[in-house]
Amino acid sequence: MPILLHNPSSRRSFLKTTALGGVALVVAGCRGLAPAAATKGEWHLALLSDTHVPGDRVNGYRGFNPWQNLQNVVPRVLESAPEAAILCGDAARLEGKEADYREVAALLEPLAAAVPVCLGLGNHDDRGNFLKVFTQRPGTHPAVDGKCITAIEHPVARLIVLDSLLYTNKVAGLLGKTQRGWLARYLPTLGDRPTVLFVHHTLGNGDGDLLDAGQLFALTKTCRHVKAIFYGHSHVWELGERDRLKLVNLPAVGYNFRDQDPVGWVDARFRTDGVALTLHAIAGNRAEDGKTWFVAWS
């Protein structure tokens, strides 16, 4: 049966979508947006990355069980009552198998029944298998050949989840000429509110990073309404900045590569002037579990 990443009949449903220049305008409705949030002008999201869920539920790495980790995280995310959630790539364990995505979908089902869940693609994903399982996805998906992009909006911010999958189960990523061309045409038209980009791959100049990261930074340089780029891939929780752009490296849900890094997710409260980020570490280094950072837009 089709896997739905959002059940619009849910009593907590809050989104309505209208077409706007080829991208959906996702607006908070009265039923699902708490009065306090409306007063503060916030958009409350849950940010996850690198779940690495296997079709085989006992498959693990470095003593972590990614299937169990996501199973533990979903009720905690639900308890925080976000308005939507984003999974920033590498949903699947290693090779993006269809069985992996069926487990991901089953684990996310309680969350997806309450709020929209948007998934990006990373180097351990497989685009074809992903689309077989996630046949219906929230947000709007611009027509960019060979890429799965999601765009969603709120009065305080616009989010674009990009697709950096180049080869499955190889490290490097690439936006590619077609996706960069779409961004070059689209980004300059968006000046009414802060825009935030999500991409799976890290933004350095190494062989395992986003290979066209420099071109992405060039595209955003003249678009001052683009305020931040969120990414995963490294399984590290880190805040940075480049040329006024705020850079947020999300921790992994599945496992860390180094004992010093947390395993978990991030609670995000977007405002017109920045975003408050609270780390929820379920494993690994939990020293900063519950700590909040405010990242102000430049």
C-alpha positions in Angstrom: 0.0 0.0 0.0 1.2 3.6 -0.5 3.2 5.1 2.3 2.0 8.5 3.3 4.3 10.9 5.0 1.5 13.0 6.2 -2.1 12.1 7.1 -4.2 15.2 6.4 -7.1 13.8 8.3 -5.1 13.8 11.6 -6.6 16.0 14.3 -3.3 17.7 14.5 -3.1 18.5 10.8 -2.2 22.1 10.3 -1.0 22.6 6.7 -2.7 23.8 3.6 -0.9 24.1 0.3 -1.4 26.5 -2.5 0.7 26.8 -5.7 3.0 29.9 -5.8 5.4 30.2 -8.7 5.9 26.5 -8.9 6.6 26.0 -5.2 4.1 25.2 -2.5 3.2 27.8 0.1 2.8 25.8 3.3 0.9 27.9 5.8 0.1 27.3 9.4 -3.6 27.0 10.0 -5.6 27.8 13.1 -6.1 24.4 14.5 -2.5 23.2 14.7 -0.5 26.4 15.6 -0.6 27.1 19.3 -1.5 30.7 20.2 1.9 31.2 21.9 3.8 30.1 18.8 1.7 32.4 16.7 2.4 35.3 19.0 6.1 34.7 18.9 6.2 34.2 15.2 7.9 30.8 15.4 8.0 27.8 13.2 8.8 24.7 15.3 10.5 21.9 13.5 12.3 18.6 14.4 15.5 18.1 12.5 16.9 14.6 12.0 19.7 13.2 9.9 21.6 10.0 9.1 19.2 7.5 10.5 20.8 4.7 8.6 17.9 2.3 9.2 18.4 -1.2 7.9 15.9 -3.7 6.6 17.4 -6.1 9.1 16.4 -4.6 12.5 19.4 -6.0 14.4 22.0 -4.6 11.9 24.2 -2.2 13.8 27.5 -0.3 13.8 29.9 0.8 16.5 27.6 -0.7 19.2 24.6 1.3 18.0 21.4 -0.1 16.7 20.0 2.5 14.2 16.6 0.9 14.0 16.2 1.1 17.8 17.6 4.6 17.8 14.9 5.9 15.4 12.2 3.9 17.3 13.3 5.7 20.5 13.6 9.2 18.9 10.1 9.3 17.2 8.0 9.4 20.4 10.4 12.0 21.9 9.9 14.1 18.7 6.2 13.7 19.0 6.3 14.8 22.6 8.0 18.0 21.6 5.0 18.8 19.4 6.8 20.1 16.3 4.8 21.5 13.3 6.9 19.5 10.8 10.0 17.3 10.6 12.9 17.1 8.2 15.2 14.1 7.8 18.4 15.4 6.1 19.5 12.4 4.1 20.9 8.9 4.6 17.6 7.5 5.8 18.7 4.0 4.7 21.5 1.9 6.2 24.0 1.7 3.3 22.6 0.8 -0.1 19.2 2.4 0.0 17.4 -0.9 -0.2 13.6 -1.0 -0.5 13.4 -3.0 2.7 15.3 -0.2 4.5 12.8 2.4 3.4 9.9 0.2 4.5 11.3 0.1 8.0 12.0 3.9 7.9 8.4 4.5 6.8 7.0 2.2 9.5 9.1 3.9 12.2 8.1 7.4 11.1 4.4 6.5 10.7 3.3 7.8 14.2 5.1 11.1 13.5 3.8 11.3 9.9 0.3 10.8 11.1 0.7 14.0 13.1 2.8 16.4 11.1 4.5 16.5 7.6 7.8 14.7 7.4 10.2 15.8 4.6 13.1 13.5 3.6 16.2 14.5 1.7 18.6 12.1 0.0 22.2 11.3 0.8 24.9 9.0 -0.4 23.5 5.9 1.3 20.1 6.4 -0.3 18.8 5.0 -3.6 16.5 7.4 -5.5 14.5 4.7 -7.2 13.8 2.6 -4.1 13.0 5.7 -2.1 10.3 6.7 -4.6 8.9 3.2 -4.6 8.1 3.4 -0.9 7.5 7.1 -0.4 5.0 7.5 -3.1 3.4 10.6 -1.6 5.4 13.3 0.1 4.5 16.6 1.7 5.5 20.0 0.3 6.1 20.8 -3.4 8.7 19.0 -5.5 10.1 21.2 -8.3 10.6 19.5 -11.6 14.4 19.0 -11.7 15.3 15.9 -13.7 16.9 13.1 -11.7 16.6 15.0 -8.3 14.1 14.9 -5.4 13.7 18.4 -4.0 11.2 19.6 -1.4 10.2 23.2 -0.8 8.0 24.3 2.1 7.1 27.7 3.5 5.9 29.5 6.6 5.4 33.2 7.4 8.8 33.3 9.2 11.0 31.2 6.8 11.2 29.2 3.6 13.0 25.8 3.6 14.4 24.0 0.5 15.6 20.4 0.9 18.0 19.7 -1.9 19.2 16.4 -3.3 23.0 15.8 -3.2 22.9 12.0 -4.0 25.5 11.3 -6.7 26.3 7.6 -6.2 24.7 5.2 -3.8 27.1 3.9 -1.1 30.0 6.1 -2.2 30.9 9.1 -0.2 30.9 12.2 -2.4 27.8 14.2 -3.3 26.8 16.5 -6.1 23.9 18.9 -6.7 24.7 18.9 -10.4 24.2 21.4 -13.2 20.4 21.0 -13.5 19.7 21.5 -9.8 22.2 24.4 -9.6 20.5 26.0 -12.6 17.1 25.7 -11.0 18.5 27.3 -7.8 20.1 30.1 -9.8 16.7 31.0 -11.3 14.7 30.4 -8.2 16.7 31.9 -5.3 16.7 35.5 -6.7 12.9 35.5 -6.8 12.7 34.9 -3.0 13.1 38.1 -1.0 10.1 38.2 1.2 11.4 36.1 4.1 14.5 34.2 5.2 15.4 31.2 3.1 17.2 28.1 4.6 18.7 25.3 2.5 19.1 21.7 3.6 21.5 19.4 1.8 23.0 16.1 3.0 26.6 16.5 2.2 29.3 18.4 4.1 30.5 21.7 2.5 34.3 21.4 2.5 36.6 20.7 -0.5 37.4 17.1 0.2 36.7 14.1 -2.0 33.9 13.0 0.2 32.2 16.4 0.5 29.6 18.1 -1.7 31.7 18.4 -4.9 30.1 21.6 -6.1 29.9 23.3 -2.7 31.9 26.2 -4.0 29.3 26.8 -6.7 26.5 26.6 -4.2 28.2 29.3 -2.1 28.6 31.4 -5.2 24.9 31.1 -5.9 23.9 32.2 -2.4 26.4 35.0 -2.2 24.2 37.7 -3.8 21.0 36.3 -2.3 21.2 37.8 1.2 17.8 36.4 2.1 19.5 32.9 2.1 20.5 32.8 5.7 21.7 29.3 6.5 22.6 25.8 5.2 21.9 22.8 7.3 23.6 19.5 6.4 24.5 16.0 7.8 26.9 13.4 6.5 29.7 13.7 9.0 27.6 12.6 12.0 28.9 15.6 13.9 27.0 18.3 15.8 28.6 21.6 14.9 27.8 25.3 14.2 29.8 27.4 11.8 29.7 30.3 9.4 31.0 31.2 5.9 30.6 34.5 4.1 27.7 35.5 6.5 25.9 32.2 5.9 25.2 30.2 9.0 26.2 26.5 8.7 24.6 23.8 10.9 26.0 20.3 10.9 23.2 18.0 12.3 24.1 15.0 14.4 23.3 11.5 13.3 20.4 9.5 14.7 21.9 6.2 13.7 25.4 6.3 15.2 28.5 8.5 15.6 31.9 7.9 14.1 33.7 9.3 17.1 33.0 8.9 20.8 33.1 12.6 21.3 30.0 13.3 19.2 26.4 13.1 20.2 23.8 10.8 18.6 20.4 12.3 18.4 18.3 15.1 16.9 17.7 18.8 17.0 14.6 20.8 18.0 14.5 24.0 15.9 12.4 27.1 16.4 12.7 29.4 13.4 12.0 33.1 13.7 12.5 35.9 11.2 15.7 36.9 13.0 17.3 33.5 13.5 16.7 30.0 14.9 16.9 28.5 18.3 18.5 25.0 18.2 18.2 22.5 21.1 20.2 19.3 21.0 18.6 16.1 22.1 21.3 13.5 22.5 20.0 10.0 23.1 23.5 8.3 23.0 27.1 9.0 22.4 28.4 12.1 24.0 25.4 13.5 26.0 27.3 16.3 27.7 25.3 19.0 25.9 21.9 17.2 25.9 19.2 19.8 26.3 21.5 22.8 25.6 20.1 25.5 23.3 22.0 27.8 20.9 20.5 30.8 19.2 21.8 31.4 15.7 21.1 34.9 14.5 20.7 35.6 10.8 23.2 38.0 9.3 
